[in-house]
Amino acid sequence: MSGFRFQGSAFGVAGRITIPFQELIEVQAASVLPSIGGYSSARVANFRYRDLLSFEAAQTVVTGTQTTTGDNPVWGTLISSSIENFNLMGMVTADRIVTHIVSTQRGWPGRSETTLRGTHFENLKIAGMEVTADLAVEVLNLYPTHAALKSAYPGNENVQKLFHDDEVAAKAANAPDKLKPWLRRATPAGKEMPENNGVASFSLVKNLTMKSSGLELWGHAIYIEGFGTVRLAEVDITPFSRSLTMLQVTLGCPVGGSVGGGGSDW
């Protein structure tokens, strides 16, 4: 009998409003995988929270199965989350937000390999301006374990860029105070992969472009005066887990609070 235990969870949208009232936005479309594996899914349609937040549909699926048995067992886990027609106060909108994590472990004991192929934004707009987020999904797919990513970091520029952005680093001192806590990619590249208590944190965004000018970009984050801070595709990786949240908004205007969307955890 092996000691393998499945893990995985996903959510669609969740949040908290602190101003002008204090209310929780309950977690929508949450799915959790038990340690024995199996299947869990959830779907929420036509959601509206007051006149601040809405989406047409949010759906999550998590599944874990042992695909082969015998001397060479293989365990597979799928974790996905998708949101359709997301709208936060008319300031952050998207036709679709998708996370897709696949984890495979061959043999026991062994290391699980995870890929993020299929993770993306569709028609993301911030403050009415079209945003293109070029995600470094292929970089993580090339290094599907924590050990492989850590080993590649010292000599691989693409891996280093997950953690460090020269442009952000050059202007980080002049960033708005409310934005500074989120400038993870302003840390200079070193010999070792940056970690905090064993957790490597970065953003999948390798390039963020807007078709219209007017907002200053800070790596994966955008600060909008009179609205708040928008952060995209943040990842936390340990030797035993990966966590991805596609959209996180900290509101800093007459409406205060925070909203997150498109989360998957393995």
C-alpha positions in Angstrom: 0.0 0.0 0.0 1.4 3.4 -1.0 1.4 6.5 1.1 0.1 8.7 -1.8 -2.6 11.2 -0.8 -4.4 13.4 -3.3 -4.8 17.1 -2.7 -6.4 19.9 -4.6 -9.0 22.7 -4.4 -10.4 25.5 -6.5 -12.6 28.5 -6.3 -14.3 30.9 -8.6 -14.8 34.2 -6.8 -14.6 35.4 -3.2 -14.1 38.7 -1.4 -14.7 41.0 1.5 -16.1 44.6 1.5 -15.1 46.8 4.4 -16.3 50.2 3.3 -19.1 51.6 3.2 -20.3 48.4 4.9 -18.7 45.3 6.2 -19.8 42.2 4.4 -18.3 38.9 3.2 -18.7 37.9 -0.5 -19.0 34.1 0.2 -16.8 31.8 -1.8 -18.5 31.0 -5.1 -18.1 27.7 -6.9 -15.7 26.0 -4.5 -14.5 22.4 -5.1 -12.2 20.3 -2.8 -10.6 16.9 -3.5 -10.4 14.4 -0.6 -7.2 12.6 0.1 -8.5 9.4 -1.4 -9.1 11.1 -4.8 -12.4 11.2 -6.7 -14.3 14.0 -8.3 -15.7 17.3 -7.2 -17.3 20.2 -9.2 -19.3 23.3 -8.6 -21.0 25.9 -10.7 -22.6 29.2 -9.9 -24.6 31.1 -12.6 -25.8 34.7 -12.9 -24.1 35.9 -9.7 -24.6 39.5 -8.6 -23.3 41.1 -5.4 -25.2 44.4 -4.9 -24.2 46.5 -7.9 -20.5 46.0 -7.4 -19.6 42.6 -8.6 -21.1 40.2 -11.1 -20.3 37.2 -13.3 -22.3 35.1 -15.8 -20.9 31.8 -14.6 -18.1 30.3 -12.4 -17.2 26.7 -12.5 -14.5 24.6 -10.8 -13.5 20.9 -11.3 -11.0 18.9 -9.3 -10.4 15.2 -9.9 -7.8 12.7 -8.7 -7.4 9.1 -10.1 -4.8 6.4 -10.1 -4.4 5.8 -13.8 -2.1 2.7 -13.6 -1.5 0.0 -11.0 1.1 -2.6 -10.3 4.8 -1.9 -10.0 4.6 1.4 -11.8 1.6 3.3 -10.4 0.7 6.7 -11.8 -1.6 9.2 -10.0 -3.1 12.1 -11.8 -4.8 15.3 -10.5 -6.7 17.9 -12.4 -7.6 21.3 -10.9 -9.4 23.9 -12.9 -11.4 27.1 -12.4 -13.1 29.3 -15.0 -15.1 32.5 -14.7 -17.2 33.9 -17.6 -18.1 37.6 -18.1 -16.5 38.9 -14.8 -17.3 42.5 -13.9 -16.0 44.4 -10.8 -17.5 47.9 -10.6 -17.1 48.2 -14.4 -13.3 48.8 -13.7 -12.1 45.2 -14.1 -13.8 43.0 -16.7 -13.0 39.8 -18.5 -14.8 37.5 -20.9 -13.1 34.6 -19.3 -10.5 33.8 -16.6 -9.1 30.3 -16.6 -6.7 28.3 -14.4 -5.7 24.8 -15.3 -3.3 22.7 -13.2 -2.4 19.1 -14.0 -0.3 17.1 -11.6 1.2 13.7 -12.3 3.2 11.4 -10.0 4.8 8.2 -11.2 5.7 5.7 -8.6 6.0 5.8 -4.8 7.9 7.5 -3.3 8.2 10.1 -6.1 7.8 13.7 -7.0 4.7 15.1 -8.5 5.1 17.1 -11.7 2.7 19.9 -12.4 1.9 21.9 -15.5 -0.3 25.0 -16.1 -1.0 24.6 -19.8 -4.4 26.3 -20.6 -4.2 29.0 -18.0 -5.1 32.4 -19.5 -7.2 35.6 -19.6 -9.6 36.4 -22.4 -10.4 40.0 -23.3 -9.2 41.4 -19.9 -9.9 45.1 -19.5 -8.9 47.4 -16.7 -10.4 50.9 -16.4 -11.9 50.3 -19.8 -8.6 49.7 -21.5 -7.7 46.4 -23.1 -4.9 44.5 -21.3 -2.8 41.7 -22.7 -1.1 39.5 -20.1 1.6 37.3 -21.6 2.0 34.5 -19.1 5.1 32.4 -18.5 3.2 29.2 -18.5 5.7 27.4 -20.6 8.6 28.2 -18.2 6.9 26.4 -15.4 5.9 23.5 -17.7 9.6 23.1 -18.5 10.4 22.9 -14.8 7.4 21.0 -13.4 8.8 20.4 -9.8 10.1 22.8 -7.1 13.5 21.1 -7.3 13.8 21.6 -11.0 12.8 25.2 -10.9 15.2 25.9 -8.0 18.0 24.1 -9.8 17.4 26.0 -13.1 17.3 29.5 -11.4 21.0 30.3 -11.1 21.7 30.0 -14.9 18.3 30.4 -16.5 17.3 34.0 -17.4 13.7 33.0 -18.1 13.3 31.5 -14.6 15.0 34.5 -13.0 12.6 36.9 -14.7 9.7 35.2 -12.9 11.1 36.9 -9.7 12.9 39.9 -11.0 12.0 42.7 -13.4 14.6 45.3 -14.3 12.1 48.0 -15.2 10.1 47.5 -12.0 13.3 47.4 -9.9 14.5 50.7 -11.4 11.4 52.6 -10.4 10.2 50.7 -7.3 11.3 53.5 -4.9 8.8 55.8 -6.6 5.9 53.4 -6.6 2.7 54.4 -4.8 2.8 53.3 -1.1 -0.3 51.1 -1.6 1.4 49.3 -4.4 4.8 48.6 -2.8 3.9 45.5 -0.8 3.0 43.7 -4.0 6.1 44.5 -6.0 7.5 41.0 -5.6 9.4 41.2 -8.9 11.5 44.2 -7.7 13.9 41.9 -5.8 17.3 41.8 -7.5 18.3 38.5 -9.0 20.7 36.5 -6.9 22.4 33.1 -6.9 19.6 31.3 -5.1 15.9 31.2 -6.0 14.2 33.7 -3.6 12.1 31.9 -1.0 10.4 32.9 2.3 10.1 30.0 4.7 10.3 27.6 1.9 7.7 29.4 -0.3 8.8 30.8 -3.7 6.4 33.6 -4.7 6.2 35.3 -8.1 3.8 36.2 -10.9 3.2 34.3 -14.1 3.0 37.6 -16.0 6.2 38.1 -18.0 4.8 41.0 -20.1 1.8 43.2 -19.6 0.7 45.6 -22.3 -2.2 48.0 -22.8 -3.6 49.3 -26.0 -4.3 52.7 -24.5 -2.0 54.8 -22.3 -3.0 56.4 -19.0 -2.1 53.8 -16.5 1.3 52.9 -15.2 2.2 49.2 -15.2 4.3 47.7 -12.4 5.2 44.2 -13.6 2.0 42.2 -12.8 0.3 45.0 -10.9 -1.6 48.1 -11.8 -2.5 50.9 -9.5 -5.5 53.0 -10.4 -6.0 56.2 -8.4 -9.5 56.3 -7.0 -10.1 52.6 -7.4 -7.3 50.4 -6.0 -4.6 47.9 -7.0 -5.0 45.0 -9.5 -2.6 42.1 -9.4 -2.5 39.3 -11.9 -1.5 35.6 -11.9 0.3 35.3 -8.6 1.9 31.9 -7.7 3.2 30.3 -4.6 5.3 27.1 -4.9 6.8 24.8 -2.3 8.2 21.3 -2.7 4.8 19.9 -2.0 2.3 22.4 -3.4 1.4 25.0 -6.0 -1.1 27.8 -5.6 -2.3 30.1 -8.3 -4.7 33.0 -8.1 -5.4 34.7 -11.4 -7.0 38.0 -10.2 -6.6 39.9 -6.9 -8.0 43.4 -6.4 -7.4 45.5 -3.3 -10.0 48.3 -3.4 -8.9 51.7 -2.2 -11.7 54.1 -3.0 -15.1 55.0 -1.5 -15.6 51.2 -1.7 -12.9 49.4 0.3 -12.1 45.7 0.6 -10.6 42.9 -1.6 -11.8 40.5 -4.3 -10.1 37.4 -5.7 -10.9 35.3 -8.7 -9.7 32.2 -10.4 -7.9 30.2 -7.7 -6.5 26.8 -7.9 -4.4 25.0 -5.3 -2.5 21.7 -5.5 
